[in-house]
Amino acid sequence: MTTLKIGIADLEEMKARSLRIAKGEEKAKPGDPIVWFATTESFARLLSAGNRELLRVIHEQKPDSLEELAQLTGRATPNVSRTLKKMESFGLVRMEKGKGLKRVPKVVYDCVELVLPLIERRKKGARK
């Protein structure tokens, strides 16, 4: 597995960066984050201790379905499903087809690296 590089930037900055890249005014660098969160709080919620435990169980026990994962973790299946959908939207897990209609969770990354600017960059034209 590999490391997922994550950045924190507010929605306006993410939009502005995407537009600069689309216009050719800026180039994405190979070491840039590929997943962005709007706040450190949203990052912390998604990767809470309980959710990291969920990832560990998926990796180590390789459940064959969401229901089995729910049983292994003592969490309700709808809760596990919601959490995994959110994790999937950020690329942390992948849901594969299982037997019948079952979906099998797979962990994609074994590590995340957080890029968190401590000092906001000044926008062009902003006064000091």
N, C-alpha and C positions, 0 to 999 in steps of 0.2 A: 504494500500500500504506500501511499504518499502523503505529503503534507499539503493541506489546503491553506492558502494564504488569504486572510480575511482583513478587510479594511473597515474603518468607521468613518462615515461622512454623512452629513445631513442630506436630505432629499434634493435640495437646491444645488448643492455642490456635485452630487452624483449626476444630476441632469446636465449641469454646465460642463462637467468633464466629458460626458458622453457626446454632447454637441461639439465640443472642441475636437474630440477624436474623429467624429464623423466629418467635420469640416476640414480635417487635415491640419489643424492648428496645433495639435498635440498628438504624440504617439504613445500608445500603451507600451510600457517597458516590460521585458520578460519577467522581472521580479515584482511587478505590480500585483496587488491583490486581485483575485478573480471573483470574489464574492464580497459584497458590501452590506453592512448593517447601518441603519440610520442612527442608532444610539448604542452606547456601551450596554445600556440596560437590556435592549432587545437581544444583543449578543449573549449576555449573561443568562437571560431567561431560556434561550434555546439550548445553551450548553450548561444548564444547571447540573448539580451533582446527580440528581435523579435521572436526567436525560443522558448524561455520560455513562451512568450505570446501564441504562437501556442499550446504548451502543456496545458496551462491554459484553453484555449477555448475548446480543446478536452475534458478535464476533466469535465469542468462545463457545456458545451452545448451538449456534446455527439452527434456530427454530425453523420449522417447515411452514409456518403460517403466523399470521398476526395473533390468532387465538392462542397458539402455543406460546408465543412470546408474552402475551398477557398473563397466562398461567405461570410462566417462569418468573415473572417480575411481580406478580400480585397486583397488577394494574388492570383496570377495566379495558376491554377490547376497544370501545370507542375512543377512550383516552389515548391508548397506544396508537390507534389509527391516526388521530388528529396530530399527535406529536410527530409521527413518522412522515406524514404529508408535509408538515412544516420543514422537517429536516431534509426531506427530498427536494423541496423547493430551493434550498440552499446548497444542494449537491452533496450533503453529508451521507445520505443513504440512497440506495437504489432499490426499487421494488421490482422483483422478478416474478414471472408467472410460475406458479406452483401447480400442484395437482388440482384438477378441476378448476374451480373459480378462486382457489387460494392464491394469495400473494405472499412471496417470501422476501423478507427484508435482508439486505446485504449492506454492510458497512463499506463505504468507499475510501475513506481516509482514516489513518490511524493517528493523525496529529493535525492540529491547526496552529497557524502562526498568525498572530494579531499585529496589524500595523495600525498604531494609534498615535496620531499626531498630538502632542501635548500642548502645542501652541498653534492656534489657528493661523492659516496663511491669509495675508491681506489680499482682498480682491483688487484687481487692477483699478486704479482710479480712486481707491478708497483713501480718505484722509487719515493722517496719524492722530 
